[in-house]
Amino acid sequence: MSTRRTAALLAILLAMASGAQAAELKVLSSNGTSAIVQAIGGEFARRTGQVLSFKIDAAVLLQKEIEAGESFDVAVLTRAVIDELIAQNRIDGRTRADIARSGIGVAVRAGAAKPDIGTAESFKRAMLDAKSIAYTTVGGSGIHFLKMAERLGIADAVKAKARTQPGLLAELVAKGEAELAVQQISELLPVAGVEVVGPFPPELQLITLFSVGVRARSTNAEAAQALIRFFSDPDAVRMIKAAGMEPG
């Protein structure tokens, strides 16, 4: 976004905020984008005075809530889920924008030895050697991990040492309740007390595209679309990269 365009956008938003108190923007975000959505949303709020609230959960669970009538203004979910919601006329397809790409990685407790996961064979060995592995049973990273375990012939061994909880699985590693955590790298990096070993090897990796869109027939569409445009601001792009993701 050019400096002139950014300045014009902020001027409009500041004018909006200076009148009657702006309606709160409710943002639904998948776990994989929660760190960047809250960071970028916080900077957007600081610059414009717009009040935001956030609801974080797995993309597939948020999809079910939206389909059940959940109220929101902006949704940041996987591209596949956003496309489904557009097809259902729950998200305005004209507002959709791709904001980030993220891969799946592995984390260990800070200071612990880091296993070799650079190839499919070494990854397989690391999973078999681990005493316990934390992964999600509903999110895309966990579903893909189990598919890769099936492919490598270690699914039963992996399931026997599974540890799981909603949200940030790396917290189990930080507390010593699991040896390894498997999740989106953007979800591993923010957790104190853990270190990211690295991404899945290329032959096992899944890159997830995250997109954003405005609720169809939103009553706060102008501010919602301004937030979407803000994801391309230079500061927002830096936040996306700092979270271990690639913009767009």
Contacts in CASP RR format, 6 or more apart in sequence:
PFRMAT RR
TARGET T0000
AUTHOR 0000-0000-0000
METHOD contacts of the structure
MODEL  1
MSTRRTAALLAILLAMASGAQAAELKVLSSNGTSAIVQAIGGEFARRTGQ
VLSFKIDAAVLLQKEIEAGESFDVAVLTRAVIDELIAQNRIDGRTRADIA
RSGIGVAVRAGAAKPDIGTAESFKRAMLDAKSIAYTTVGGSGIHFLKMAE
RLGIADAVKAKARTQPGLLAELVAKGEAELAVQQISELLPVAGVEVVGPF
PPELQLITLFSVGVRARSTNAEAAQALIRFFSDPDAVRMIKAAGMEPG
1 9 0 8 1.000
1 229 0 8 1.000
1 232 0 8 1.000
1 233 0 8 1.000
1 234 0 8 1.000
6 233 0 8 1.000
9 226 0 8 1.000
9 229 0 8 1.000
9 230 0 8 1.000
10 47 0 8 1.000
10 48 0 8 1.000
12 226 0 8 1.000
13 47 0 8 1.000
13 48 0 8 1.000
13 49 0 8 1.000
13 50 0 8 1.000
13 223 0 8 1.000
13 226 0 8 1.000
14 48 0 8 1.000
14 49 0 8 1.000
16 22 0 8 1.000
16 48 0 8 1.000
16 50 0 8 1.000
16 222 0 8 1.000
16 223 0 8 1.000
17 48 0 8 1.000
17 49 0 8 1.000
17 50 0 8 1.000
21 51 0 8 1.000
22 49 0 8 1.000
22 50 0 8 1.000
22 51 0 8 1.000
22 223 0 8 1.000
23 219 0 8 1.000
23 220 0 8 1.000
23 223 0 8 1.000
24 51 0 8 1.000
24 52 0 8 1.000
24 53 0 8 1.000
25 50 0 8 1.000
25 51 0 8 1.000
25 52 0 8 1.000
25 53 0 8 1.000
25 73 0 8 1.000
25 74 0 8 1.000
25 220 0 8 1.000
25 223 0 8 1.000
25 224 0 8 1.000
25 227 0 8 1.000
26 52 0 8 1.000
26 53 0 8 1.000
26 55 0 8 1.000
26 71 0 8 1.000
26 72 0 8 1.000
26 73 0 8 1.000
26 74 0 8 1.000
27 37 0 8 1.000
27 41 0 8 1.000
27 52 0 8 1.000
27 53 0 8 1.000
27 54 0 8 1.000
27 55 0 8 1.000
27 72 0 8 1.000
27 73 0 8 1.000
27 74 0 8 1.000
27 75 0 8 1.000
27 76 0 8 1.000
27 227 0 8 1.000
28 54 0 8 1.000
28 55 0 8 1.000
28 57 0 8 1.000
28 62 0 8 1.000
28 65 0 8 1.000
28 66 0 8 1.000
28 70 0 8 1.000
28 72 0 8 1.000
28 74 0 8 1.000
28 75 0 8 1.000
28 76 0 8 1.000
28 77 0 8 1.000
29 37 0 8 1.000
29 38 0 8 1.000
29 54 0 8 1.000
29 55 0 8 1.000
29 56 0 8 1.000
29 62 0 8 1.000
29 75 0 8 1.000
29 76 0 8 1.000
29 77 0 8 1.000
30 56 0 8 1.000
30 57 0 8 1.000
30 58 0 8 1.000
30 59 0 8 1.000
30 62 0 8 1.000
30 76 0 8 1.000
30 77 0 8 1.000
30 78 0 8 1.000
30 81 0 8 1.000
30 210 0 8 1.000
31 56 0 8 1.000
31 57 0 8 1.000
31 58 0 8 1.000
31 59 0 8 1.000
31 136 0 8 1.000
31 139 0 8 1.000
31 167 0 8 1.000
31 168 0 8 1.000
31 184 0 8 1.000
31 187 0 8 1.000
32 102 0 8 1.000
32 184 0 8 1.000
32 186 0 8 1.000
32 187 0 8 1.000
32 208 0 8 1.000
32 210 0 8 1.000
33 76 0 8 1.000
33 77 0 8 1.000
33 99 0 8 1.000
33 100 0 8 1.000
33 102 0 8 1.000
33 186 0 8 1.000
33 210 0 8 1.000
34 54 0 8 1.000
34 56 0 8 1.000
34 187 0 8 1.000
35 186 0 8 1.000
35 187 0 8 1.000
35 189 0 8 1.000
35 190 0 8 1.000
35 243 0 8 1.000
36 99 0 8 1.000
36 100 0 8 1.000
36 186 0 8 1.000
36 236 0 8 1.000
36 239 0 8 1.000
36 240 0 8 1.000
36 243 0 8 1.000
36 245 0 8 1.000
37 54 0 8 1.000
37 76 0 8 1.000
38 54 0 8 1.000
39 239 0 8 1.000
39 243 0 8 1.000
40 230 0 8 1.000
40 231 0 8 1.000
40 236 0 8 1.000
40 239 0 8 1.000
40 240 0 8 1.000
41 52 0 8 1.000
41 227 0 8 1.000
41 230 0 8 1.000
42 52 0 8 1.000
43 230 0 8 1.000
43 235 0 8 1.000
43 236 0 8 1.000
43 239 0 8 1.000
44 50 0 8 1.000
44 52 0 8 1.000
44 226 0 8 1.000
44 227 0 8 1.000
44 230 0 8 1.000
45 51 0 8 1.000
45 52 0 8 1.000
48 226 0 8 1.000
50 223 0 8 1.000
50 226 0 8 1.000
50 227 0 8 1.000
52 227 0 8 1.000
55 62 0 8 1.000
55 72 0 8 1.000
56 167 0 8 1.000
57 65 0 8 1.000
57 166 0 8 1.000
58 136 0 8 1.000
58 138 0 8 1.000
58 139 0 8 1.000
58 140 0 8 1.000
58 166 0 8 1.000
58 167 0 8 1.000
59 77 0 8 1.000
59 78 0 8 1.000
59 81 0 8 1.000
59 139 0 8 1.000
59 140 0 8 1.000
60 81 0 8 1.000
60 138 0 8 1.000
60 139 0 8 1.000
60 140 0 8 1.000
61 138 0 8 1.000
62 70 0 8 1.000
62 75 0 8 1.000
62 77 0 8 1.000
62 81 0 8 1.000
63 77 0 8 1.000
63 81 0 8 1.000
63 84 0 8 1.000
63 85 0 8 1.000
66 72 0 8 1.000
66 75 0 8 1.000
66 85 0 8 1.000
66 90 0 8 1.000
67 85 0 8 1.000
67 88 0 8 1.000
67 90 0 8 1.000
72 215 0 8 1.000
73 214 0 8 1.000
73 215 0 8 1.000
73 218 0 8 1.000
73 220 0 8 1.000
73 223 0 8 1.000
73 224 0 8 1.000
74 212 0 8 1.000
74 213 0 8 1.000
74 214 0 8 1.000
74 215 0 8 1.000
74 224 0 8 1.000
74 227 0 8 1.000
74 228 0 8 1.000
75 82 0 8 1.000
75 85 0 8 1.000
75 91 0 8 1.000
75 212 0 8 1.000
75 213 0 8 1.000
75 215 0 8 1.000
76 99 0 8 1.000
76 210 0 8 1.000
76 211 0 8 1.000
76 212 0 8 1.000
76 213 0 8 1.000
77 85 0 8 1.000
77 210 0 8 1.000
77 211 0 8 1.000
78 140 0 8 1.000
78 208 0 8 1.000
78 209 0 8 1.000
78 210 0 8 1.000
78 211 0 8 1.000
79 98 0 8 1.000
79 209 0 8 1.000
79 210 0 8 1.000
79 211 0 8 1.000
82 91 0 8 1.000
82 96 0 8 1.000
82 211 0 8 1.000
82 212 0 8 1.000
82 213 0 8 1.000
83 96 0 8 1.000
83 211 0 8 1.000
85 91 0 8 1.000
86 92 0 8 1.000
86 93 0 8 1.000
86 96 0 8 1.000
89 216 0 8 1.000
90 215 0 8 1.000
90 216 0 8 1.000
91 213 0 8 1.000
91 214 0 8 1.000
91 215 0 8 1.000
91 216 0 8 1.000
92 213 0 8 1.000
92 214 0 8 1.000
92 215 0 8 1.000
92 216 0 8 1.000
92 217 0 8 1.000
92 218 0 8 1.000
92 221 0 8 1.000
93 213 0 8 1.000
95 212 0 8 1.000
95 213 0 8 1.000
95 214 0 8 1.000
95 221 0 8 1.000
95 224 0 8 1.000
95 225 0 8 1.000
95 228 0 8 1.000
96 211 0 8 1.000
96 212 0 8 1.000
96 213 0 8 1.000
97 211 0 8 1.000
97 212 0 8 1.000
97 213 0 8 1.000
97 228 0 8 1.000
97 231 0 8 1.000
97 232 0 8 1.000
98 209 0 8 1.000
98 210 0 8 1.000
98 211 0 8 1.000
98 248 0 8 1.000
99 210 0 8 1.000
99 211 0 8 1.000
99 212 0 8 1.000
99 231 0 8 1.000
99 240 0 8 1.000
99 247 0 8 1.000
99 248 0 8 1.000
100 186 0 8 1.000
100 209 0 8 1.000
100 210 0 8 1.000
100 240 0 8 1.000
100 243 0 8 1.000
100 245 0 8 1.000
100 246 0 8 1.000
100 247 0 8 1.000
100 248 0 8 1.000
101 207 0 8 1.000
101 208 0 8 1.000
101 209 0 8 1.000
101 210 0 8 1.000
101 245 0 8 1.000
101 246 0 8 1.000
101 247 0 8 1.000
101 248 0 8 1.000
102 184 0 8 1.000
102 185 0 8 1.000
102 186 0 8 1.000
102 207 0 8 1.000
102 208 0 8 1.000
102 210 0 8 1.000
102 244 0 8 1.000
102 245 0 8 1.000
102 246 0 8 1.000
103 184 0 8 1.000
103 185 0 8 1.000
103 199 0 8 1.000
103 200 0 8 1.000
103 205 0 8 1.000
103 206 0 8 1.000
103 207 0 8 1.000
103 208 0 8 1.000
104 141 0 8 1.000
104 144 0 8 1.000
104 145 0 8 1.000
104 182 0 8 1.000
104 183 0 8 1.000
104 184 0 8 1.000
104 185 0 8 1.000
104 199 0 8 1.000
104 200 0 8 1.000
104 205 0 8 1.000
104 206 0 8 1.000
105 141 0 8 1.000
105 182 0 8 1.000
105 183 0 8 1.000
105 184 0 8 1.000
105 185 0 8 1.000
105 188 0 8 1.000
105 196 0 8 1.000
105 197 0 8 1.000
105 198 0 8 1.000
105 199 0 8 1.000
105 200 0 8 1.000
106 115 0 8 1.000
106 117 0 8 1.000
106 126 0 8 1.000
106 180 0 8 1.000
106 181 0 8 1.000
106 182 0 8 1.000
106 188 0 8 1.000
106 196 0 8 1.000
106 197 0 8 1.000
106 198 0 8 1.000
106 200 0 8 1.000
107 170 0 8 1.000
107 173 0 8 1.000
107 180 0 8 1.000
107 181 0 8 1.000
107 183 0 8 1.000
107 188 0 8 1.000
107 191 0 8 1.000
107 194 0 8 1.000
107 195 0 8 1.000
107 196 0 8 1.000
107 197 0 8 1.000
108 114 0 8 1.000
108 115 0 8 1.000
108 173 0 8 1.000
108 179 0 8 1.000
108 180 0 8 1.000
108 181 0 8 1.000
108 194 0 8 1.000
108 195 0 8 1.000
108 197 0 8 1.000
109 173 0 8 1.000
109 174 0 8 1.000
109 176 0 8 1.000
109 179 0 8 1.000
109 193 0 8 1.000
109 194 0 8 1.000
109 195 0 8 1.000
110 174 0 8 1.000
110 193 0 8 1.000
110 194 0 8 1.000
110 195 0 8 1.000
111 195 0 8 1.000
112 179 0 8 1.000
112 195 0 8 1.000
114 195 0 8 1.000
114 197 0 8 1.000
115 122 0 8 1.000
115 125 0 8 1.000
115 126 0 8 1.000
115 129 0 8 1.000
115 130 0 8 1.000
115 180 0 8 1.000
115 197 0 8 1.000
116 122 0 8 1.000
116 125 0 8 1.000
116 126 0 8 1.000
117 123 0 8 1.000
117 126 0 8 1.000
117 197 0 8 1.000
117 198 0 8 1.000
117 200 0 8 1.000
117 201 0 8 1.000
118 201 0 8 1.000
119 201 0 8 1.000
119 203 0 8 1.000
120 152 0 8 1.000
120 201 0 8 1.000
120 203 0 8 1.000
120 204 0 8 1.000
122 201 0 8 1.000
123 152 0 8 1.000
123 200 0 8 1.000
123 201 0 8 1.000
123 204 0 8 1.000
124 152 0 8 1.000
124 153 0 8 1.000
124 154 0 8 1.000
126 180 0 8 1.000
127 133 0 8 1.000
127 149 0 8 1.000
127 152 0 8 1.000
127 154 0 8 1.000
127 157 0 8 1.000
127 158 0 8 1.000
127 180 0 8 1.000
128 154 0 8 1.000
128 157 0 8 1.000
130 161 0 8 1.000
130 179 0 8 1.000
130 180 0 8 1.000
131 161 0 8 1.000
131 179 0 8 1.000
132 161 0 8 1.000
132 162 0 8 1.000
132 163 0 8 1.000
132 177 0 8 1.000
132 178 0 8 1.000
132 179 0 8 1.000
132 180 0 8 1.000
133 158 0 8 1.000
133 161 0 8 1.000
133 162 0 8 1.000
133 163 0 8 1.000
133 178 0 8 1.000
133 179 0 8 1.000
133 180 0 8 1.000
133 181 0 8 1.000
133 182 0 8 1.000
134 162 0 8 1.000
134 163 0 8 1.000
134 164 0 8 1.000
134 165 0 8 1.000
134 169 0 8 1.000
134 170 0 8 1.000
134 172 0 8 1.000
134 173 0 8 1.000
134 177 0 8 1.000
134 178 0 8 1.000
134 180 0 8 1.000
134 181 0 8 1.000
134 182 0 8 1.000
134 183 0 8 1.000
135 141 0 8 1.000
135 142 0 8 1.000
135 145 0 8 1.000
135 146 0 8 1.000
135 162 0 8 1.000
135 164 0 8 1.000
135 169 0 8 1.000
135 181 0 8 1.000
135 182 0 8 1.000
135 183 0 8 1.000
136 142 0 8 1.000
136 143 0 8 1.000
136 164 0 8 1.000
136 167 0 8 1.000
136 169 0 8 1.000
136 183 0 8 1.000
137 162 0 8 1.000
137 164 0 8 1.000
140 206 0 8 1.000
140 208 0 8 1.000
141 182 0 8 1.000
141 183 0 8 1.000
141 184 0 8 1.000
141 187 0 8 1.000
141 206 0 8 1.000
141 208 0 8 1.000
142 182 0 8 1.000
142 183 0 8 1.000
144 206 0 8 1.000
145 158 0 8 1.000
145 182 0 8 1.000
146 155 0 8 1.000
146 158 0 8 1.000
146 159 0 8 1.000
148 200 0 8 1.000
148 204 0 8 1.000
149 155 0 8 1.000
149 157 0 8 1.000
149 158 0 8 1.000
149 159 0 8 1.000
151 204 0 8 1.000
163 169 0 8 1.000
163 172 0 8 1.000
163 177 0 8 1.000
163 178 0 8 1.000
165 171 0 8 1.000
165 172 0 8 1.000
167 187 0 8 1.000
168 183 0 8 1.000
168 187 0 8 1.000
168 190 0 8 1.000
168 191 0 8 1.000
169 178 0 8 1.000
169 181 0 8 1.000
169 182 0 8 1.000
169 183 0 8 1.000
169 187 0 8 1.000
170 181 0 8 1.000
170 183 0 8 1.000
170 187 0 8 1.000
170 188 0 8 1.000
170 191 0 8 1.000
170 194 0 8 1.000
171 191 0 8 1.000
172 178 0 8 1.000
172 181 0 8 1.000
173 179 0 8 1.000
173 180 0 8 1.000
173 181 0 8 1.000
173 191 0 8 1.000
173 193 0 8 1.000
173 194 0 8 1.000
174 191 0 8 1.000
174 192 0 8 1.000
174 193 0 8 1.000
174 194 0 8 1.000
180 197 0 8 1.000
181 188 0 8 1.000
181 194 0 8 1.000
184 208 0 8 1.000
185 196 0 8 1.000
185 198 0 8 1.000
185 199 0 8 1.000
185 244 0 8 1.000
185 245 0 8 1.000
186 243 0 8 1.000
186 244 0 8 1.000
186 245 0 8 1.000
188 194 0 8 1.000
188 196 0 8 1.000
189 196 0 8 1.000
189 243 0 8 1.000
189 244 0 8 1.000
190 243 0 8 1.000
199 205 0 8 1.000
200 206 0 8 1.000
209 248 0 8 1.000
210 245 0 8 1.000
212 228 0 8 1.000
212 231 0 8 1.000
213 224 0 8 1.000
213 228 0 8 1.000
214 221 0 8 1.000
214 224 0 8 1.000
214 225 0 8 1.000
214 228 0 8 1.000
215 224 0 8 1.000
218 224 0 8 1.000
230 236 0 8 1.000
231 240 0 8 1.000
232 247 0 8 1.000
237 247 0 8 1.000
240 246 0 8 1.000
240 247 0 8 1.000
241 247 0 8 1.000
END
